[in-house]
């Protein structure tokens, strides 16, 4: 079963269960997937659908930060609930330890010796962790390991 099929099935369950929060976020996700299909002019495969979901998750995280800065705990709670539902559909993320181990392997493979070699390391590491780790987290780990 594809990701969009799973979303459609869960939409039906949320409708029957009258779960307004889950219903709302699933509708947003399906609409975003449909918009992406229109933009790309083809049906999305699961990897492309996951990218759409990641983009939505990133938006939610940014909203949480903005609402925290604006001292709006009610909206922070709402966005956190939305993000929790959204995370159910995303692939499991790598742990920090696994990311550090993968980064060390990439550093060794690239023969990196300092911060100037970060681009080489990132080029080797990103295909390995794509979909499993956030690019910003990967960049932070690589910078830390290279001593930048």
Steps between C-alpha positions, in 0.01 A plus 500: 500500500636840403527797729218690332274193517577473869412867544169451319415197716590690817287791379199268487576370850534857632169593338324207664668567834433875483865576577511864387874556551607186313242565229629853448867406467431204272296726272788748489748223419284359222449849356873568507568168326241584237652847447842340458358255245359790303830688518703197391236384252514137611379285786731507800684189607552433870840675513355817351201483736738466795678816383166685506436373853847604611440848364178519703682375811766767452227764476346376822837512681556856380151593616567352843819708531317815390211441740742433786678827423162674490402345833194317362494169690150418371620506139822318592293215644281487191798490262673234711190281477492551125870417473450182704232381256718596203797307642293180496520505121870583470769232495680440826785748549857399580615538857772753575747218567426331167536832322837565665618151402392552138669842497826349631490241220440772241785709640733202478382416146546861385838531670383822663737675733328824590208736453599576141412140405140525625361506145672172410370334814146627449503376139587148622273505804173646371414212263548259792277688745245643256154464648640377831646823637440873466759678287557765767575236761740325260677827430532575872647157574749522212607851606545383857707197398718704264564752774328796337 
